[in-house]
């Protein structure tokens, strides 16, 4: 029953955010098509869902939250488009379909990501039309800009890129998770709260709770990258290890079980098709499990603990 409720709620949220998708017309029609290709590709819609629920939790009514729900998902989508690019993770599949740069080319994918980021703020501005002169809308706008920028998601991405293939401290990994993943989840819940009239003290508490949810979400994602099924996830598994990423799996793995990653093998494999890499993936997957099996239980406990400690 709970699963059915969640599915219905997710569909409700998706219907709301799709009303803000750009029309595919004009001389620049291609960019709108590329934007919608990724924006309307489905997904958990976690961020707009959390925003709406937090808004309602603090007694919010009306539609002022809806432009921000669409905006946060547009920003999340742009980050995924850029994350999949050859210069970063070079992934060919996302949400069960070919990634943007595979379908539209690298140049158009970069532009589609840029366009979604800009269009997100254009969309959020519509909240001013719903509540002219309302200071909470301006406050929500500030939260959105900060959490998506160099002091939030982009800042986390910078450290993640710089430390790829290098030793990373626990503090650095926490910074990456808190910002690259957690910042938009924090923004989602904080914006929902502030639009509903939450106090500054309540807003700080919401930010702490959202930070824990973001960290738990990322740890769970790390587990799925090792134990998940690519057909179910809609994206490749073992991609973190192939790209030389440090994750919670390496942080929690016993030192005696850790292995030195073979950085060159995935680079050779990248010249092959997605399916031609399967044998390479399986052999590396086996080594990864042998090396990091000791990290799985601690990671699960960490994830569960973060989600329950503020109840």
N, C-alpha and C positions, 0 to 999 in steps of 0.2 A: 504493500500500500504506500509506504513512504517513498519507494522508488518511483511509483506512478505519479505521486504528488510532485516529486522533483522534476520528472520529465515534463509534466504539464506546466510547471513554473518556468522551466527552462524555455519551453516553447513560447510561453507568454512573453518572456524577456526578449527572446529572439524576434518575435513579431514587432515588438516596440522598436528595437534598434534598427530593424530593416527599413522602417519608415523613413529613416534618416540617410539611407544609402543614396548616393548621387545618381541622377538620371544619366543613362548612357547615350549621349547625343552631342552634336556639335563637331567641329573640326578635331577637337581633342578627345573624341569618343573612345579611342583606344585606352587612354589612361583611366577613364571611368570604368571601362570593362575590366581592366587589370585590377583596379581597386576592389571592385565588387567580387571578382573571382576569389580573392582571399577573404574579404570581409564576410561574404555570404557562404563560406565553405563549411559552416557548422562549427562544432566545438562545444565545450562545456558551458561557455558564457558565464564563467565563474565570477568575473569582476563586475559586470552589470547586475548580476543576480545578488551579489553581496551588497552592492550599493543600494539596490531597491529594498532589500530586507532590512538593512540598517536604517534607511530612511523611514520605513514603516515602524521599526522598533522604537524610534524616538518620536513617534506620533505624526510623522509627515504624511500629508495628503496632497493630492493634486499632481500635476504633470511636470513641475519644474525640474524634477530629478531626471526626466527622460532624456533630454539632450546630453546630459553628462553620462548617462548609461551608454548611449551610442558612442560618445567621444572616447570613453575609457576603452571600449572594445576596438575602436579604430586605432588607437595608440598601441594597444596590445598587438593588433594585427600587423601594423607597420613594423613593429619590432621583430615579429616572426618572419616577415618577408626579408628583412635585412639579415636576420640571423641565419637564414637558409642560403644566403648568397655564397658563391665560390670563395670569396675572400674571407668568410667566417666558417660556418659549419659545412657548407657545400652539400646540403641535403637535397635529395631529389623528390622526396615525398613529404607531404604535410596534410594531416586530416584525411588520409586515404586518397589523395589526388596529387598530381604532379605539382611541384612548387612553382611559384610565380616566375622565377628566372628561367625555368625549364620551358614553360609555356610561352612566355612573352619576350624572352631574352633578358640578359643581365641589365642592360641599360634601362629598359622599360620597367623592370622590377624595382630598380633603385628609385626611379621616378614615382612608381606606384606607392612605395613606402613613404617617400617624401610627401606625396600628395595626401595620403591618409593622415599623416601627422598634422599637416596644415588644415585639412578638412575637419579634423577632430576639434580643433579650436574654433573653427568657423561654426561647427555644429553646437558646441558648448555655448557660444554667444547667444544662441536662440533662447537660452534660459533668461536672459535679460529682457527679452520681449514678453516672456510669461510673467516675470516679476520685475517690472521697471523700477530702478532705484533701490532694489533690495540688496543690502550689504552682505547677506549670506551668500548670494550668487557670486559676488566679487571674491569673497573668501574661498569659496569652492574653486573658483577659477585659479586662484593663487596656488592652492593645494595641488591641483591638476598639473600646472606648469612645473612646479618644483619637483614633484615625485616622478615626473616623466623625464626630467632633465639631468644635467651633470651632477646634481646633488641627489639623484635618485637612480632611476633605471639605467640611464646612459653611463653614469659613474660606475655602476656595478659591471656593466658590459666592458668598460675600458680595462678594469683590473682583470676581468676574465680573459680578455684577449691578450693582454700583456703577459699573463702568467701561464698561458697555454704551453704545455711541455716543460714547465719549470716546477720546482718545489714551491708549494704554497703553504703558508702558516694557517693555523686554525682561525686566527683573527682575520686574515685576508679572505679565506673562504666564507666566513660569516658575513663579511662586508659584501662580497659578491652576491650571496644569497639574499641578504637583507635588502639590497638595492636592485639588482637585476630582476629578481623575482618578487620580492616582498613589497617594493615601493608602489607598484600599481595596485596591489591588494590593499595596502594601507590607504592609498588615495581613494579607492572605491568606497571603503567603509567610512573614511573620514568625511568625504563629500556627502554621502548619504546622511551622516549624523549632522553635519553643519547646516545642510539645507533644511533639516527638520527642527533646527533651533537648539542643538546640543550646546552645553556650556563648554568653556575651555578645558575645565577639569575632565569632563566627560569625553571630550575630543582626545585628550592625551591618553585616557584609558582605552579608547577605541583604537588608537594608533598602536598601542602595545599589544592588544589582542590581535590586531591585523598582522602585526609583525610576526607573531608566533604562528599564525595560520599560514603566512607566506613561507616561513622556514619549513614547517611541516609539509606543505605542498611540494616544495622543492626536494626534500628528502624522499618523499614518496615517488616523485618523478625519477630520482636517481635509481630507486629500487626497480621501477618499471623498465628503465633503460637496460637493466641486466636480466630481469625475470619476465618482462612483458613479451607479448606476441605482437609483432609488427602489423599483422593483419587486423588486430583489434585496435591497436594504438593509432594506426593510420600513418605511421612514420617508422623509419628504421630503428632497430634496437642496437645496443652496443656502440652508438655513435659517440658517446662521451669518451669512451676508451680509445676509439679509433682516432679521435681528434686531439688526444693528449690532454683531456680536461681533468682537472682535479675535482672530485666530488665528495659527498659525504661517505661514499663507499670507501674511498681511499683514506679519509680521515679516521673512520671507525675501524678499518681493517687492522688486525694485529700486525705489528711490525714484522714478526717472523714470517708472516704469510704474504707480505707485499712483494710484488714483482716489479722489475724495471720494464716499463712499457717499451715495446718495439715501435719507435716513432716512424720508421721509414716504410713499414709494410702498408699502412693505410694510404700513404702517398702514392705507392705503386698501384694500389687497388683503385684509386680514384679515377684512373684513366679508363677503367672498365665500366660496363653497364651495371645498374643496380643489382640485377639478378646474377651477373657474373661474379659478384663479390661474395656470394653466399658461402662458398667453401672457405674463403678467407675469414669471413665473419664467424663461422662455426668453430674453427680451430682457435681463434682468438677468444671466442666466448668461453670455450672450455677452460683455457688458461686463466681467464678473468675470474670465473667462478671458483676455481681452485685457489686462486690467490686471495679472493675477497669474500669468500663465503662467511668468514668470521665477522664481516661487517654488516651482514643482512639483519641479524637479530638486534644488535645495538641500534641500527638505523631505524628499525621499526619501533623499538621502544622509545627512541628519541622523538619520532614523529607522533606517536600516540600520546606521549607525555606533554608535548607542546599543546596539543589540542584539548587536553583535560585540565591543565594546571590553573587556568583562570576561571574554571566553572564555579 
